[in-house]
Amino acid sequence: MRRSLVTGLTVVVVVTAAGCGDGGGSQSKSVPRGELVSLSRTGQGPTANVSMVVRPDRHVVLTSPAGVYVSRLGPATYESVQSELASAPIGELDAKDELALPPAVNSYRYTIAYHGRLVHWEQGSTPSELKRTFSDLSPFFASAPTGSTLLVRIRRSGGLAPSRVSVSVDYDGRASHSEEAPRMRSRDYRVPRPTLERLKAAVADVELSEIPSSSEAPPADGYIYEVTTNRRTIRAPQGRVSSVLARVIGLTEGRAYTG
């Protein structure tokens, strides 16, 4: 199977108007530009600064200093957010003075960007016209990755001489490799920065969330792959691995996937 690579990690910080196209290339699939709204959180702690983009397809893309996490809103929640934003007096809220001072210690500042307008407020002072939207979206901040968050785990089992291999990589590049046959062996290492950035982009690809997990048995003497991210676990037998999944497997195992 031919292996394709994502060449970089795009981080969305500045928001444009809703409905923009995703653009071409693999980077745009990882962190698409089209959006309904964005919500950002800033503060003084090392994990305080997180931005969130809600796409028209209901995907939620969170960007933290450690990397990108992709989730999805339910249809009812998305409609609730869309409805409140459409009726909120964003222009009037945007007309308020900018907040000049940094947020207080142990406190956050929030910004919503919608149709080119920016609305800022301090923690505990959410505008009443945006409270439902903030209530629906703010829980996603808890999913923003830190350096110690698991980026991906690959488990490969089976083969001509049945064995089990497991490779885990965290967002900060710390990794471990263990193999159960012919005897238990394990080692810790760090993934090189260029490879780690490509792996983060591959894991953040929204297409990964659309891949079904398979219950099929592996081919004779073949492997079963279990790919776990902070979203879900995908099971795939050798020979039935999609190109998106193959990219993640190849980058995690440090070799081209050829199954």
C-alpha positions in Angstrom: 0.0 0.0 0.0 1.4 3.4 -0.9 2.1 5.6 2.1 1.2 9.2 2.1 2.4 11.8 4.6 1.0 15.0 6.0 3.7 17.7 5.7 2.9 19.9 8.6 0.6 21.0 11.4 -1.7 24.0 10.8 -2.9 25.8 13.9 -6.1 27.9 13.7 -5.9 30.9 16.0 -7.5 33.8 14.0 -11.0 33.3 12.9 -12.5 34.2 9.6 -16.2 34.4 8.5 -18.3 31.3 8.6 -18.7 29.2 5.5 -15.1 29.5 4.2 -13.9 26.6 2.0 -11.5 24.0 3.4 -9.0 24.5 0.7 -6.8 21.8 -0.9 -4.0 19.7 0.5 -3.6 17.4 3.5 -3.0 20.3 5.9 -6.5 21.7 5.3 -8.0 18.2 6.2 -6.1 18.3 9.5 -7.3 21.7 10.7 -10.0 22.9 8.3 -10.6 26.6 7.8 -14.4 26.5 7.3 -16.2 27.4 10.5 -19.4 28.4 12.3 -17.7 30.1 15.3 -14.6 30.0 17.4 -14.1 30.3 21.1 -10.7 30.9 22.7 -9.6 30.9 26.3 -6.5 32.7 27.6 -4.9 32.9 31.0 -1.5 32.7 32.8 -1.1 29.0 33.3 0.9 26.7 31.0 -2.3 25.0 29.9 -4.6 28.0 29.9 -4.5 29.1 26.3 -6.8 27.0 24.1 -8.7 27.9 20.9 -11.7 26.1 19.6 -13.2 26.1 16.1 -16.7 24.7 15.4 -17.0 23.7 11.8 -20.2 23.6 9.7 -20.0 19.8 9.7 -20.2 19.9 13.5 -16.5 18.9 14.1 -14.9 20.8 17.0 -11.1 21.4 16.5 -9.3 22.4 19.7 -5.7 23.7 19.6 -3.5 23.9 22.7 0.2 24.4 23.0 0.6 20.6 22.9 -1.3 20.0 19.7 -4.8 19.5 18.2 -7.8 17.5 19.3 -10.9 16.9 17.2 -14.3 16.1 18.6 -17.9 16.6 17.4 -21.1 18.3 18.5 -24.4 16.5 18.5 -27.0 17.8 16.0 -29.2 19.3 18.7 -26.3 21.1 20.4 -25.1 22.4 17.0 -28.5 23.8 16.2 -28.8 25.4 19.6 -25.4 27.2 19.2 -26.3 28.2 15.6 -29.7 29.6 16.7 -28.3 31.6 19.6 -25.5 33.1 17.6 -27.9 34.1 14.7 -30.1 36.0 17.2 -27.4 37.5 19.4 -26.6 41.2 19.0 -23.0 40.4 18.2 -22.4 43.9 16.7 -23.4 45.6 20.0 -21.3 43.2 22.1 -18.4 43.7 19.8 -18.7 47.5 20.3 -17.6 47.2 23.9 -14.1 48.4 24.9 -11.2 46.0 24.5 -10.0 44.4 27.8 -6.6 46.0 28.2 -5.2 44.3 31.3 -4.2 40.6 31.4 -6.6 38.3 33.1 -6.3 37.8 36.9 -4.2 35.0 38.3 -6.2 31.7 38.3 -8.8 33.3 36.0 -9.5 33.1 32.3 -10.5 35.5 29.5 -12.7 34.3 26.7 -13.2 35.5 23.1 -15.9 34.5 20.7 -15.3 35.2 17.0 -18.4 35.1 14.7 -18.8 36.6 11.3 -15.8 38.8 11.7 -16.9 40.1 15.1 -15.0 39.6 18.4 -16.7 39.5 21.8 -14.4 39.4 24.9 -15.3 38.8 28.5 -13.7 37.8 31.8 -14.4 34.5 33.6 -17.8 34.8 35.4 -19.1 37.6 33.2 -20.4 35.8 30.1 -22.8 38.0 28.2 -26.3 36.8 28.8 -27.0 36.6 25.0 -24.2 34.0 24.7 -24.6 32.0 27.9 -26.2 29.0 26.1 -23.5 28.9 23.5 -20.7 29.1 26.1 -22.4 26.4 28.2 -22.5 24.1 25.2 -19.0 24.7 24.1 -16.9 25.3 27.2 -16.9 21.6 28.3 -14.7 20.9 25.3 -11.8 22.8 26.9 -11.3 19.9 29.2 -10.4 17.8 26.2 -7.6 20.1 25.1 -4.4 18.0 25.1 -1.4 18.6 27.3 2.1 17.2 26.8 1.3 14.0 28.8 -1.9 13.3 27.0 -1.9 10.1 24.9 -1.6 11.1 21.2 -1.9 7.5 19.8 -1.5 3.9 20.7 -1.0 1.2 18.1 -1.5 -2.5 19.1 -0.5 -5.1 16.4 -1.3 -8.7 17.1 -1.1 -12.0 15.1 1.3 -12.8 12.3 3.1 -16.0 11.2 4.6 -16.3 14.7 1.8 -14.9 16.8 2.9 -11.9 18.9 1.7 -8.6 20.2 3.4 -5.3 19.7 2.3 -2.0 21.3 3.6 1.5 20.6 2.3 4.5 22.5 3.2 8.2 21.8 2.2 11.2 23.9 1.7 14.7 22.6 5.2 15.8 23.9 6.9 13.1 21.9 7.6 10.6 24.7 7.0 7.1 23.4 7.2 3.5 24.5 7.5 0.2 22.5 6.7 -3.2 24.0 6.8 -6.6 22.4 5.5 -9.8 24.0 7.1 -12.5 21.8 9.4 -14.3 21.8 10.0 -12.7 25.1 8.7 -9.5 26.8 10.8 -6.5 25.8 10.1 -2.8 26.2 11.9 0.5 25.7 11.2 4.2 26.1 12.3 6.8 23.6 11.4 10.2 22.0 9.9 10.6 18.6 11.8 13.2 16.5 10.1 16.5 16.3 9.5 16.4 12.5 7.9 13.0 12.7 5.9 14.0 15.8 4.4 17.0 14.0 3.4 14.8 11.0 1.9 12.3 13.4 -0.1 15.0 15.2 -1.5 16.2 11.9 -2.4 12.6 10.9 -4.2 12.0 14.2 -6.0 15.3 13.9 -7.3 14.5 10.4 -11.1 14.6 10.7 -11.4 11.7 8.3 -10.1 9.5 11.1 -13.3 9.9 13.0 -15.3 8.6 10.0 -13.4 5.3 9.7 -15.5 2.3 11.0 -14.0 -0.2 13.3 -14.0 -3.7 11.9 -14.9 -7.0 13.5 -13.4 -9.0 10.7 -10.8 -11.7 11.4 -7.3 -11.1 10.0 -6.1 -13.0 6.9 -4.2 -16.2 7.5 -0.9 -15.3 9.3 -1.9 -11.6 9.1 -2.2 -8.9 11.7 -5.0 -7.1 13.5 -4.3 -3.4 14.2 -6.0 -1.5 17.0 -5.4 2.2 16.8 -6.4 4.3 19.8 -6.5 8.1 19.9 -8.1 10.4 22.5 -11.3 10.0 20.4 -11.8 6.3 19.9 -10.3 2.9 19.1 -10.4 1.6 15.5 -9.8 -2.0 14.8 -8.7 -3.1 11.3 -7.3 -6.4 9.9 -4.3 -6.3 7.6 -5.3 -5.7 4.1 -8.3 -3.6 5.2 -6.5 -0.6 6.5 -7.5 2.7 4.9 -4.9 5.2 3.7 -5.7 7.6 6.6 -5.2 4.9 9.2 -2.1 3.6 7.4 -0.5 7.0 7.7 -1.0 7.0 11.4 0.3 3.4 11.8 3.4 4.1 9.6 4.3 7.3 11.5 3.8 5.7 14.9 5.8 2.6 14.1 8.5 4.6 12.4 8.2 2.7 9.1 6.1 2.7 6.0 2.9 0.7 6.4 2.8 -1.9 3.6 -0.2 -4.1 4.7 
